[in-house]
Amino acid sequence: MRYTSMNYEDFYEIAEYLNEHWKGGFSEKEIARNAYDYFEEFNASIEQGYYTYTMQEILNMLNEDMENKYTPDEDRLQIDHWLTLLATGMEKISTKIAERIMALDCFDSYDYIDNGSEDVERLVEEKPFDIIKWLLDCVEVYEMEEDA
């Protein structure tokens, strides 16, 4: 099943950006393959109800660049656009994500959540950048607890 919030071209732009700004050194053919893989990972994430490891890494890199004071404003605008599109994909599975967040027991670390999954669904629409960053933090904590 394919979701319409993002398409291959969006992921091609992300793959080009990451290659350039994260010194990937990939050829055009490899960038195209990465874009396809990212697109597939995005759809798999939506179907599973949580971001795959690859999607988490992409989001971490984009978030890091967004927070870096040396990132040019033009790049910030593009990153914000991609993060918004990624959050739109999250919106399609917000109930699954809300259930997963509740299972991770991360509510104490986020100030805006009082009513469980209803707040998570609302935040996906209102504060996509914040919720993505928070989700990544929750998953990181959860994975460290699982490894212990």
C-alpha positions in Angstrom: 0.0 0.0 0.0 1.3 3.5 -0.9 0.7 6.7 1.0 0.3 10.0 -0.6 2.0 12.4 1.8 5.4 11.7 0.2 6.6 10.3 -3.1 9.8 9.0 -4.6 10.8 12.5 -5.8 10.7 13.8 -2.2 13.0 11.0 -1.1 15.3 11.6 -4.0 15.7 15.2 -2.8 16.3 14.0 0.7 18.9 11.4 -0.6 20.7 14.2 -2.5 20.6 16.5 0.5 22.0 13.9 2.9 24.6 12.8 0.4 25.8 16.4 0.0 25.6 17.5 3.6 26.5 14.3 5.3 29.4 13.6 3.0 27.9 10.3 1.6 30.0 10.3 -1.6 27.4 8.3 -3.4 27.0 8.2 -7.2 23.8 9.3 -9.0 22.8 5.7 -9.3 23.4 5.1 -5.6 21.5 8.2 -4.7 18.6 7.0 -6.8 18.7 3.6 -5.0 18.9 5.2 -1.6 15.8 7.3 -2.5 13.9 4.2 -3.5 15.0 2.4 -0.3 14.0 5.5 1.8 10.6 5.6 0.1 10.1 1.9 0.8 11.2 2.3 4.5 8.8 5.2 4.8 5.9 3.1 3.6 7.0 0.1 5.8 7.1 2.5 8.8 3.5 3.6 8.2 2.3 0.0 7.8 4.1 -1.1 11.0 3.0 1.9 13.0 6.5 3.1 13.9 9.6 4.3 12.1 12.1 1.8 10.9 15.8 2.2 11.9 16.6 3.7 8.5 13.8 6.3 8.9 14.9 7.1 12.5 18.4 7.7 11.1 17.1 10.0 8.4 15.0 11.9 10.9 17.9 12.2 13.3 20.2 13.7 10.6 17.4 16.1 9.4 16.7 17.1 13.0 20.4 17.6 13.7 20.7 19.9 10.7 17.6 21.8 11.7 19.1 22.4 15.2 22.5 23.3 13.9 22.9 27.1 14.0 25.3 27.0 11.0 22.6 25.4 8.7 21.6 28.0 6.1 18.0 29.3 6.3 17.3 28.0 2.8 18.2 24.4 4.0 16.2 24.9 7.2 13.1 25.7 5.1 13.6 22.6 3.0 14.2 20.4 6.0 11.1 21.8 7.7 9.1 21.0 4.6 10.4 17.4 4.6 9.7 17.0 8.3 6.2 18.3 7.8 5.7 15.7 5.0 7.0 13.0 7.2 4.7 14.0 10.0 1.8 13.9 7.5 2.7 10.3 7.0 2.6 9.9 10.7 -0.8 11.4 10.8 -2.2 8.5 8.8 -1.1 6.1 11.6 -1.4 8.3 14.6 -3.5 5.8 16.5 -0.9 3.1 16.0 1.8 5.6 17.0 -0.2 6.7 20.0 -0.5 3.1 21.2 3.2 2.5 20.7 4.0 5.7 22.6 1.7 4.7 25.5 3.5 1.3 25.6 6.9 3.1 25.7 5.7 5.1 28.7 7.3 8.4 27.6 4.6 10.8 28.6 6.5 12.3 31.4 9.1 13.5 29.0 6.7 15.6 26.9 4.8 18.6 28.4 1.8 18.6 26.1 0.3 15.2 26.8 -2.4 14.9 29.4 -5.0 12.8 27.5 -2.9 10.0 26.0 -3.5 9.1 22.4 -5.9 12.0 21.8 -3.1 14.5 22.6 -0.7 12.6 20.4 -3.0 12.7 17.4 -3.6 16.4 17.9 0.2 17.1 18.3 1.0 15.2 15.0 -1.0 17.9 13.3 0.0 21.0 15.4 3.6 20.4 16.2 5.0 17.8 13.7 8.7 18.7 14.3 8.4 18.5 18.1 6.5 15.2 18.0 9.0 13.6 15.6 11.9 14.6 17.8 10.1 13.4 20.9 9.2 10.1 19.3 12.8 9.5 18.3 13.9 10.2 21.9 11.2 7.8 23.2 12.3 5.0 20.8 16.0 5.5 21.8 15.1 5.2 25.5 12.9 2.2 24.8 15.6 0.4 22.7 18.2 1.0 25.4 15.9 -0.5 28.0 15.3 -3.5 25.8 19.1 -4.0 25.4 19.7 -3.9 29.1 
